[in-house]
Amino acid sequence: MDMPIMPIAAPSRTTIASSSNRFLSTTRPLLRRDTPKLAHQDRFTRDGIPGLLSPEAFKIAWIDYQRQMVEKLDEITAGEPFENSHTKDLVLRFARDPLAASLFNHASMAHNNNFFFSGLSTRPLELEKVPNVEESLIDTFGSIETLKVTMLDTASAMFGPGFVWLVWARDLNNPTSGQAGRHGAWRILSTYLAGTPYPEAGYRQQGLDTNTSNASEYKGYMNQQPANVAGSFGPFSASAQRQSKLPPGGTNIMPVLCVNTWEHVWLRDYGMNGKRKFLSDWWKCIDWSVVEGNTPAEAKGQNTWVRK
């Protein structure tokens, strides 16, 4: 006996819509963060960065790459209490958590890439026009040429991709008050891949292989106590422990400038052997007015940072 064929009700428009929305929400979340617009982005998009990158290379290195970082960051943080946090806040919050490596990497890379491109201009201000910064740099490096050569050599020698930073390092041992002066010095700092220059984020190293470790192992690792304070930098150094005691928002490392050495930035225009030429051209395109804006007042001899 043949079984009767029961009619199948057509799904309602509401059911289709809700299913579609659920699918979209799990595969491509709506963007909450806009890719930050650079001060000269319209000109860069049309003409490229004069003397440095073509429009095509700029599109790869900024438009496409930054959008990818932002979209992935939105996907990772969707529905979390911190989903609308700024990239630097996410970097500082999750750098100590190896289980959040993907979140940290995308947030840090978005922040670093933005820092790099924000220091470029269609008509960059020359360093000679910012004498307070120039004098301060000479106090540390002896000459601007020494700074240039050291920074470009450091970037050129990096075997893997990353960033090279010019940072102001405050002197945590001798912070004085009441007198104008510089209490610190300039330093050149390298970070590999999506590493961050902010020491607040690096107080604890990610010394655990999260590919083969579980949450309980990670908890045990984080509860380890340092055996010594050897070294000038590093997570267990005396400097790092002083850093950890700074008040919220305090820091002893302030980046003012960086160069991006990732190959996708320069390979399109400069070719396989063109990294050094790219670095030399980058130096000529630095907008030192941006660097001055990033430079803390005490580095320019205007006042003194006070640690209470």
Secondary structure in CASP SS format (residue, H / E / C, confidence):
PFRMAT SS
TARGET T0000
AUTHOR 0000-0000-0000
METHOD secondary structure of the structure
MODEL  1
M C 1.00
D C 1.00
M C 1.00
P C 1.00
I C 1.00
M C 1.00
P C 1.00
I C 1.00
A C 1.00
A C 1.00
P C 1.00
S C 1.00
R H 1.00
T H 1.00
T H 1.00
I H 1.00
A H 1.00
S H 1.00
S H 1.00
S H 1.00
N H 1.00
R H 1.00
F H 1.00
L H 1.00
S H 1.00
T H 1.00
T H 1.00
R C 1.00
P C 1.00
L C 1.00
L C 1.00
R C 1.00
R C 1.00
D C 1.00
T C 1.00
P C 1.00
K C 1.00
L C 1.00
A C 1.00
H C 1.00
Q H 1.00
D H 1.00
R H 1.00
F H 1.00
T H 1.00
R H 1.00
D H 1.00
G C 1.00
I E 1.00
P C 1.00
G C 1.00
L C 1.00
L E 1.00
S C 1.00
P H 1.00
E H 1.00
A H 1.00
F H 1.00
K H 1.00
I H 1.00
A H 1.00
W H 1.00
I H 1.00
D H 1.00
Y H 1.00
Q H 1.00
R H 1.00
Q H 1.00
M H 1.00
V H 1.00
E H 1.00
K H 1.00
L H 1.00
D H 1.00
E H 1.00
I H 1.00
T H 1.00
A C 1.00
G C 1.00
E C 1.00
P C 1.00
F C 1.00
E C 1.00
N C 1.00
S C 1.00
H C 1.00
T H 1.00
K H 1.00
D H 1.00
L H 1.00
V H 1.00
L H 1.00
R H 1.00
F H 1.00
A C 1.00
R C 1.00
D C 1.00
P H 1.00
L H 1.00
A H 1.00
A H 1.00
S H 1.00
L H 1.00
F H 1.00
N H 1.00
H H 1.00
A H 1.00
S H 1.00
M H 1.00
A H 1.00
H H 1.00
N H 1.00
N H 1.00
N H 1.00
F H 1.00
F H 1.00
F H 1.00
S H 1.00
G C 1.00
L E 1.00
S C 1.00
T C 1.00
R C 1.00
P C 1.00
L C 1.00
E C 1.00
L H 1.00
E H 1.00
K H 1.00
V C 1.00
P H 1.00
N H 1.00
V H 1.00
E H 1.00
E H 1.00
S H 1.00
L H 1.00
I H 1.00
D H 1.00
T H 1.00
F H 1.00
G C 1.00
S C 1.00
I H 1.00
E H 1.00
T H 1.00
L H 1.00
K H 1.00
V H 1.00
T H 1.00
M H 1.00
L H 1.00
D H 1.00
T H 1.00
A H 1.00
S H 1.00
A H 1.00
M C 1.00
F C 1.00
G C 1.00
P C 1.00
G E 1.00
F E 1.00
V E 1.00
W E 1.00
L E 1.00
V E 1.00
W E 1.00
A E 1.00
R E 1.00
D C 1.00
L C 1.00
N C 1.00
N C 1.00
P C 1.00
T C 1.00
S C 1.00
G C 1.00
Q C 1.00
A C 1.00
G C 1.00
R C 1.00
H C 1.00
G E 1.00
A E 1.00
W E 1.00
R E 1.00
I E 1.00
L E 1.00
S E 1.00
T E 1.00
Y E 1.00
L C 1.00
A C 1.00
G C 1.00
T C 1.00
P C 1.00
Y C 1.00
P H 1.00
E H 1.00
A H 1.00
G H 1.00
Y C 1.00
R C 1.00
Q C 1.00
Q C 1.00
G C 1.00
L C 1.00
D C 1.00
T C 1.00
N C 1.00
T C 1.00
S C 1.00
N C 1.00
A H 1.00
S H 1.00
E H 1.00
Y H 1.00
K H 1.00
G H 1.00
Y H 1.00
M H 1.00
N C 1.00
Q C 1.00
Q C 1.00
P C 1.00
A C 1.00
N C 1.00
V C 1.00
A C 1.00
G C 1.00
S C 1.00
F C 1.00
G C 1.00
P C 1.00
F C 1.00
S C 1.00
A H 1.00
S H 1.00
A H 1.00
Q H 1.00
R H 1.00
Q H 1.00
S H 1.00
K C 1.00
L C 1.00
P C 1.00
P C 1.00
G C 1.00
G C 1.00
T C 1.00
N C 1.00
I E 1.00
M E 1.00
P E 1.00
V E 1.00
L E 1.00
C E 1.00
V E 1.00
N E 1.00
T C 1.00
W C 1.00
E H 1.00
H H 1.00
V H 1.00
W H 1.00
L H 1.00
R H 1.00
D H 1.00
Y H 1.00
G C 1.00
M C 1.00
N C 1.00
G C 1.00
K H 1.00
R H 1.00
K H 1.00
F H 1.00
L H 1.00
S H 1.00
D H 1.00
W H 1.00
W H 1.00
K H 1.00
C H 1.00
I E 1.00
D C 1.00
W H 1.00
S H 1.00
V H 1.00
V H 1.00
E H 1.00
G H 1.00
N H 1.00
T C 1.00
P C 1.00
A H 1.00
E H 1.00
A H 1.00
K H 1.00
G C 1.00
Q C 1.00
N C 1.00
T C 1.00
W C 1.00
V C 1.00
R C 1.00
K C 1.00
END
